[in-house]
């Protein structure tokens, strides 16, 4: 007979008196245990309350983290997506803060973590600690915060002297009186008040206190805890592409002083608060904090004038621009002052018209990409002219760093041009590294300036274009030739060319069987940014509205994150989670725009 899941009526009868007392006793015992265990001083109670407090702490941090972890007062590399970030609340009159400072500096160097510094001056030494915090904040204006911070935590003399004019001079600030007056400005006072407000919102127990996305980590021992939390919170984000926010932080079209920009040949972040926009014959230095703009150079043949700027690279002191008409490099400081210029007409390059600078070494050498031109003999078919990366010294000595394959071209009976979906050799560089990608290989080579491979970075898989994309690529090539044809005919009609009027029939057309590879290269662009990260763009096929950039830590060969961007935008530079792009308006006029990267779908 099967057992029923419904209890028998007899089992629900009223229990006997002894059973009732047993149950009362059991309940009393359980209540006593609950009081002992779950009260705030009990074993379980303390754990529950600690867990609840931790949860509340994380919620408080999460609500303000984006603002808390964004400040120009930071140590180490610029804060960026995919990089570990912690916040330190510091008091310059705090002995423990001074004791732990070397370990903080070591972490920024060895673990590539960014430490945002927030100030909570104590009243222990009167107003000296407050003045020190204000001095550190003012040092941001001169891109000298790390130096000011190091001076304040490593030397206590300022506690007694409080000589902030002398302190500014010791940092290398020429206008130290302006530095001193900055400390009394309302904006500086408000900035310090904001730091103190953050400390109150988070209820920090004292200094130093380190903050990660996981919680507060007080005291010197808190540094190791915060670093461990930061490493857990910053995995590579290949699966979650970032996008530039819709709103821009800077747009050159909104500044009348930049209305004459016509090309935006290059754009480079000079610091956390400044950038350089390079046009054909001038450079614009933009202060992103004050909005001030300084024009540098103009068209002409003088020492501080340009014929035509064809590109620019970052240098330790600012930027170097390539004046292809004068065949010289002009070195310009971050503040826009000319440092020097140097001609390269006497350097024995292999291809005079195909030379461009790639990087400037701290020792004064300049690295060029040099490529031979067309063959003197009549040739039909595919060819890849060799590319040479050469370092040129101050005495015009030329050292070949590495030889690579050039871009894949096709020499036809009438015209010569790149193969559709042809392979290329791309390059990017930092002050001490050259990165070369031959797109028919599987990896990007990371080399030192002696040509030794020190690391490799993998490329994504190659892609196979559809038949429609092949047809569109041919059409785009024909359009480019048509545009060139119209431009030459117009210049000829205006008498700007040394030969008579050119007839339309004199120009060749692209043959319908122009060669196209069945598989497109994996990538089509590379650059290194302000933070010496490598940006690699997946190949953009015809018809694609957006492109994917993969961002790498070069030293660790680690993928940090990916960014999805408008296919019509040209990425010029990046710093932290900011991108500087060249964007065309509805009339085809370029403008420079700075936007912040956000998680995909976030506006």
C-alpha positions, 0 to 999 in steps of 0.5 A, a space after each residue: 500500500 502506497 504511503 500518503 504525503 498527507 499526515 493522518 488526522 491522529 498526528 494532528 492531535 493536541 500534544 501531551 503536557 510533557 511534550 509541550 514543555 520540551 518544546 518550550 525549553 527548546 525554543 528558549 534554548 534556541 532564543 538564547 543561542 540566537 541572542 548570543 550568536 547574532 547580537 553585535 558582539 556575537 560570532 555570527 552577529 559581528 560577521 553579519 554586521 561586518 558584511 553589511 557594513 562592507 556592502 554599504 561601503 562598496 555602495 558608497 564607493 560605487 556611487 562616486 567612483 567615476 568622480 573620485 578616480 578622475 583627477 589630474 593629481 595622480 602618480 604613475 601612468 595616466 588612469 585608463 580603462 583596463 588599468 588598475 586604479 586606486 585612490 590615496 587620501 593623504 596628509 602631507 603632515 602624516 608620518 605614516 603617509 611619508 613612510 609608505 610613499 616609497 612603496 606607492 611610487 614603486 607600485 606605480 612603476 612596477 605594477 603599472 597602477 595609477 594612484 589618484 591622490 586626494 588631500 585631507 590636511 590635518 590641523 596638527 601643524 596649523 595651516 602648513 598641511 593645508 598650504 602643502 595640499 594647495 601647493 600640490 594642487 597648483 603644481 598640476 597646472 605646470 604638469 609637475 604634480 608628481 614632482 611636488 608630491 615627492 618633494 612634500 613626502 620626502 622632506 619636512 623642511 616646508 613645515 617650518 619654512 612654509 616658503 612656497 615661492 621657493 618651493 615653486 622655484 625648486 620644482 622649476 617653475 619660473 613664475 613662482 609668484 604666480 604659483 604662490 597666488 594660485 594657492 589663494 585662488 578660489 578654484 584651488 580652495 574649492 578643489 581642496 574642499 572637494 577632496 575633503 568632501 569625498 573623505 567625508 562621504 566615504 567616512 575614511 578613518 584617517 590617513 593614509 587610506 587607500 580606496 579601491 572599487 572593493 572598499 577602504 584599505 586604511 594604513 600602510 598595510 592597506 596599500 597591498 590590499 588596494 593593489 590586489 583589489 585593483 588587479 582583480 578589478 582591471 582584467 582585459 576587456 576584450 569582450 566589452 568594447 568601449 565607445 566614445 560618448 556622444 557629448 564631446 569635452 572639446 570640439 575645435 569647431 566651437 572655437 573661433 580661433 580654430 576656424 581656419 583649420 583645414 586639414 588637421 594633419 595630426 593631433 597630439 596630447 601634450 599633457 593631461 590639460 593640453 594638446 597640439 593640433 597640427 595643420 598644413 602650415 601652423 600648429 595650435 596649442 590648446 589649453 583644455 583647462 583655460 580654453 586658451 589657444 596659441 598659434 605657432 608658425 605660419 606659411 613661409 621659408 623662415 626658421 619658424 615657418 613651414 612650407 607644408 607639414 606632412 606629419 608630427 610625432 611626440 617627443 620627450 619635450 613636446 612634438 616634432 613636425 615634418 615639413 616635407 617642402 623644406 625637408 626638415 624637422 622642427 622641434 616644438 616645446 609643449 608651450 609652443 616655443 620653437 626648440 630647434 629645426 634640422 634639415 635632412 637633405 644630405 641624408 642618403 635616403 633610398 626614396 626621397 619622396 617616400 620618407 617620413 619620421 616615425 619617432 624621436 629618441 631622447 638622445 636626439 636621433 630621429 627614426 624614419 620610414 624610408 621606402 624605394 619608389 617605382 622600378 626604373 625598368 618596365 614591369 607588370 605585376 605585383 610587387 612590394 618595395 622594401 621598407 627601411 626603418 633608419 635612425 639618423 644621428 646628429 651627424 647625418 649618420 644613418 643606421 638601418 634598424 630593420 628592413 621590412 616588406 612594403 605595401 602590396 602594389 600592382 603595376 599595370 600597363 597604364 596605371 600602378 596602384 595598391 592591390 585591393 585588400 593588399 597587404 601592408 607594412 604598418 608602424 608605430 613607435 615610442 621613445 624607445 620601441 619600434 612596432 612593425 606589422 607586416 599584415 601577412 604575418 600573424 604578429 606585430 614585432 616589438 623592437 628596440 632601436 637596435 632592431 632586436 625583437 623584444 616582444 610580439 603582439 598577436 594580430 586578429 584573424 584575417 577576414 574574407 570580404 564578400 563579393 559586394 564588398 569587392 565590388 564596392 572596393 573597386 568602385 571606391 578606387 575608381 572614385 579616388 582616380 576620378 577625384 585625382 583626375 578632376 583635381 589635375 584638370 582644374 589645376 591645369 586649367 588654372 595654369 598651376 601645372 607646367 604643362 598645357 590643358 589636360 584633356 579628360 581622355 589623357 587620364 587612364 581609368 581603373 581596369 575592371 580586372 584590377 587585382 584583389 586579394 581573396 582575404 583582407 589583411 587583419 589590421 589596417 592602422 596602428 598608433 601609440 598614444 600619450 600613455 605609450 599604449 598601442 592601438 591596433 585597428 581591425 581591418 575596415 571593409 567597405 560598407 562598415 560603419 564602425 571600426 574596432 580598435 584593440 588597445 595593448 599594454 606594450 611592455 606586458 603584451 597584454 590586451 587592455 580593452 577594445 574600443 568601437 568607433 565611427 568608421 569615418 573618424 580618424 583616431 589621432 591620439 588617446 590619453 587615459 579614457 579620452 580619445 582625440 579624433 579628426 571628424 568631418 562635418 557635413 561640408 567635408 571640413 575637418 575638426 578635432 574632437 575630444 571625447 571620453 570612452 564609455 561602456 558600449 551602449 552608454 551615452 
